[in-house]
Amino acid sequence: MTEEKIINVSDLTQAAKRYDPILRVLPFFTLQEAAKALGLNIMEVKNEDVLVTRLRQAGGTGPYAPGLTINYKDEVMKFRESTLKPELVYAATKDNITNYTEKQVLVAAGKPLDHKSKQHPLEKMIVESEVVSHAEDVLFSLFHAERVNSTHSPMTAFTGFYPMLDYLVKEGDIAASAGNLKTTGAFTTPSSNTDYEAYENLVEFIRSAHAMLRSPIGGTPQLICAETVTNAARKALQNKLKNFEYPTMARLLECLRSDANCATLEIKTHECLGTGSKLVLQKAGNMDIGMNTNKSKDFMQVRNPFEDPNEVQFWIQAAYGTRVREVHQKKFLTNEQSNKALDLSGDYVAVKETTP
């Protein structure tokens, strides 16, 4: 006896249309959690957004007396542009709807199969799962992705924050001579109970920042780093305290604020940063995530273009981008290290069989 299929293309298409307003904001909600944890801004950008920063020239004041040579500055100010231009990405999945049968799932999300109407909660779950997986791809590529049109991967879909910083280093906007780049070396777990290096290096990095960056004036100073750094620093601090107390994150922050002369410092970390010793010290709100998702029509599409009527294509199209607003030493400092992304999207990766 042939098993009856309980999902068809029409049902999936209607489910996608019905839930489209909800589905298209799922990437926003997914990114919002990370943005809140890291102090990032999320912006809806249709094409591109250009931010112009005014840099005032200093040092023009001097003594005046009759007969003295007048010294003129060449300019009052300079302008620096930073552009946020979301790049178009897509996610396409081909599936066979006969994979989803009554025997596989009789109850989904607490809702039983309605044998009379044949309306099964899997219809919503299928289209929602595709969007959630897409959102996770974007989230965990947010800092590491670098746009490469010839390679299909979340890590090549758009340009993330770290490759953007690498580009600014290459262009000379971020440099030791500019006061916004400091060499720290890697942050590693202490090798002995007298090894304080990870903590002391972190203190020195923050302390080396411009006084205005460490000050609450103009915004809260935030240290963005992976748990690799905080774990090593906490262990080194424990050694430094001679095991009289166990340094919690709150205690680590308290000590850093005092030792690095940065009274309002905040530490921001998240899984999307990956692992490694990359440090970014900046004023809150200096990094933007741009997306056009909420403006997209038919964000989630279900198509049936194949010869086999049971073959369905799920198509998502959106645009994402990142921007670092300012890298002036009064608002930004980073180090020479890099991070490695964590593979956290979805639950599995299908292995495609090849014919010998």
N, C-alpha and C positions, 0 to 999 in steps of 0.2 A: 504493500500500500504506500502510495506516495505521500510524504509528509506535507501538510499544507503550510505554505508560507504565510506568515501573519503580517509581513511588512511589504509594501510595494512602493514603487517610485512616487506615485501620486501622494501617498500618505507622507512620505519623507519630505516631498516638496512643500506640501501644505504645512507640515510641522516647522520647516525652516522659515517659511513666510510668517507663520503665526508668531514664532518666537524671535523673529529678526530684531525687533527693538531691544530685546533682552540680550540676544547673542552678541550683537555688535558692541555692547559695552563690557562684555566679559574681559577682553584684553585690558580695558581701562581699569576695571576692578582688580585684575591680577597685578598690573603695574602699580596701582595705587598703594598697595601694601608695601612694596619695596620702596616706592617714592617716599612714603611716610617714614619708613625706617631709616632711610639714608638722607632725608632732607632735600629731595629732588622736586622739581616742578614738572607737572604734566600740562602740556599745552596742545590745544587743537590747532593744527596748522593746515590750511588748505593747500598752499603751494610752498611758500617759504616765508620765514620771519627774520628780518634783519635787525639786530640790536646794535645801536651805535653808542659806544662808550666814550665819554669825554675825559681826556687826560690833560690836566693843567700843568703848565711849566712852572717850576719853582726856581728860586735863587736869584730873582731879579731885584731884590731889595739891597740897597747899599747906602753909604754915607753921602750926604750932599753938603757942598759948600760952594760959594761963588768961585768960578774959575776952574772947577774940577772937570775932567773929561767925563761926558755923559756916556754910560754904557747901556746899550739897548739889547734887549732880548730879541731873538729873531722871530719869535712867534708866541702867541698867548697860550695856545693849546693845540693838541693833536686829537684826532678821532680814530678809534679802532672799531672795526665792524666784526661782529660774530654772527654767522648765519645758521639758522636752523631750517634745514630743508629735508623733510621726510622722504625716504626713498621707497619706491614701490616694491612690495614683496607679495608672494602668493604661497598658498598651501593647497596642494591638490592630492586627493586620495581617491583611489578606485576600489570599490568594494562590491561584493556579490550579496544581494539582499537575502539570498537563501541561506546565508550563514546564520541568520537570526531567526530562530524557530520557536514555536510554542514550548517545545521540550527544554530548550536552553534556559529560558527565563519565564517563570510563571508569575513572579512577583518582582517588580522593580521599583525601587525607592518607596517601598511600602504600599504600592498600588497594584492590585491583582489584575491579571488579564481579564478583559471583558469579552467573554465568548460570544455574546450577542452582537455587540457592535464591532468587535475585532479591533478596538482602539487599544493599542498597547503602549505603555509608557516608554518602551524602547525607542519609539520614534523620536521623542524629544531627547532621550539620552544619547542617541547616535549622533545627531547634529550638534548637540551640546559638547560631547566628548571631542569632536573634531575641532571646535573652537577653543576649548580649554587647552588642548594639546598645542594648538597654534600660539595661544597666549603664553604658555610656558616656554615655548621655543624662543619667543621674543624676550621674555624676562631674563632667562639664563644666558642670553647672548648680549644683553644690554650693555655690559662693560667690555666685552671681548670681541664682538663681531667686527669684521672688516669687509666692506662690500667688494665682492669679486663676481662679476657677471657670469664667468665661465664655470663656476663651481656651485652646485646646488647644495646648500646647507644653511641652517639657521645662523651659523657663524660667518656666512658670507652674504647674508641678506641685506644688511645695512651697516653703517659705521657706528660702532659703540664708543664709549667714553675713552677707554684706554688707547685704542689706535689713534683717536683724535689727539690725545695728549702726546703720543709719539710723533705725530705729524708736527705739532707745535714745537716740540724739541728740535726736530729736524730743521724747521724754518727759523729757529733761533728765538722764537717768542718765549720759550721756556729754556732758561740757561742759568748756570751758576753765576755768571756775570750779571744777570738780570735779577738775582736775588730770589728766584722762585724755583730753583732746583738744587737739592742737596744730596750728596752721596751718603748713604747710611750703611750699605751692605745688607745682607739678608738677616732676618730675625729668626733665630733658631732656638729650640729648647735648650736651656742651660745644660752644660756637660758635667757640671759638678755643683755642689752646694755653696761654692764660693764664686759662682759665675753670675754676675749681675748685668752682663753686657746688653741683653735684649731690653731691659728696662732703661738702663742708662742711655742707650742709643735712641730710644724713643723720646726720652726727656730732652736729649740734645737736639733732636730733629725739631721738636715743637719750640724749644727755647731759641733756636736759630731763626725762627720766623720773624718777620718784621713786627715791630711793636704794635702797629695798627692792626695787623692780622690777629695777634694774640689778645688785643683789646676787644671789649664788647661794643665799642664804637663802630657803627656801620654794619653791625650784624654779629651773630653768635659764631665764634670759631668752631668748626666741626672737623674732627679727624675721621676720615673714611678709610677703613682698613678691614682686611679679612680676619677671621678668628685666628689664623696662623700667628698674627702679630700679637693680639691680645693674650692668647694662651702663653706664648713665650715670655711676654712682658710680665704677666702675673706670676709665673713660676720664678722668674728672675727677681721680682719684688719680694716673693716669699723668702728667697735666699738672703736678700738684703735685710729683711726684717728678722733674720735669724730664727725663723720658724716660731716667733712669738705669737703670730696671728696668721690666719689664712686670708690672703688678699682676694676679696670678692671683686667683681667688676666695679662696684661702687667705691671700694677702697682704692683700687687701681686709679680710677678717675680722680679721686680726691688727692692722691699723691702726685699724679701728673699735673694737676692744676697748680699745686703748691710748688713743686720742684721746677716746673717749666715756666712759671710766671704767666699762667694763662687761666685766670680765675673762673671764666665762664665756659671753658672747654667742654664740648660734647663728643662722645665717641659713637660713631655710626658704623654698624656692620650688618651684613646680610649674606645669605647663601649665594646670591647672584654675583658676588665679588670673587668667588672661587677661593683658591688657596694661593698663598705667596706673601711677599713682603712689600707690595705696593702701598704707598702712603699718599694720601691727598689731604692736606690741611687747607680749608677754605672757609669763607663766610657762607652762612646758611643761604640756600637758594641760588647758588652759583651755577648749578647744573640743570639743564632742561631736557625733558623727553618730549619730542614732538610726535603727534600721531593724527591721522585723518580718519580714524576708524568710525567715530561717531557721525561723521559726515558722509560716509560711504553708503550708497544705495545697494540693496541686495548684497549685504556684506557676506552672508552665507548663502551659497547657491547649491542646489541639488540638480544635477543634469543626468540625462539618460541618452548619451550620444552613441552608445555602443550597439553592435549587432545583436548581442545577447541582451534581451530586455531586463534581465536580472542584474546586469552590470550597471553600477551607479557611480557617477563622479561627484565628489564633494569639492567645491571650489571656494576658497577664501582669498580675497584681495584687499590689501590695506597698505598703508605707508607709515614708516617709523623713522625717527632720526634722533640724534642727540646733539647737545651743544654745551660747551663750557663758556659761560658768559665773559668772565674776566680772568686773566692770568697775571695781573700786576702783583708784585710782591706784597703789596698792602692787603691783598685779598686772596692770595693763592700761593701754595708751596707744595711741591711734590718731590719724590726721590727717584732714583735711577732703576729701581726694582720693577719686576713684572709679576703678574698673577696668572695662574692657570685656571681655566673655567672648569666647573663641576658639571657632570652630566646628570642633570636632575629632571629633564623634561620627560613627561609620560611615565610609563611603567615597563615598556619593552621596545626593542627595535626589531622589526621583522627581518629575518634572513631570507633573501631571495634565492631560490634554488636555480642552479644553472645546469643546462643539459650538456653532457660531455661531448 
